[in-house]
Amino acid sequence: MNPHKAGGGANAEDLITECARCDETVKHLTGVQMTKGQVWDRVKELPVQGKRHVLAWMKADLRPLSPAEKVWGMYRQLPAAVREELEGDLVSVLKS
């Protein structure tokens, strides 16, 4: 791990620890650390309600997850074969 490649330091706040499974799903998101300006550009593109949501999350220092998002996180932690099985179960439930 080289935190300096992303413009960070070796400080605890610059480091993120992820297991191999979690890292695999977000690898495309963690290649380069975004700058304040890059994030601000995206904030400005949000509709007013989106800006309000982000501000509330900033003030609370967390983003509450919906029940569906929590289930998605649990699902993504399962092995691939089990995920396929669970997907099939859900398809069956929705068809009935």
Secondary structure, 3 states (H helix, E strand, C coil): CCHHHHCCCCCHHHCCCCCHHHHHHHHHHCCCCCCHHHHHHHHHHCCHHHHHHHHHHHHHCCCCCCHHHHHHHHHHCCCHHHHHHHHHHHHHHHHC
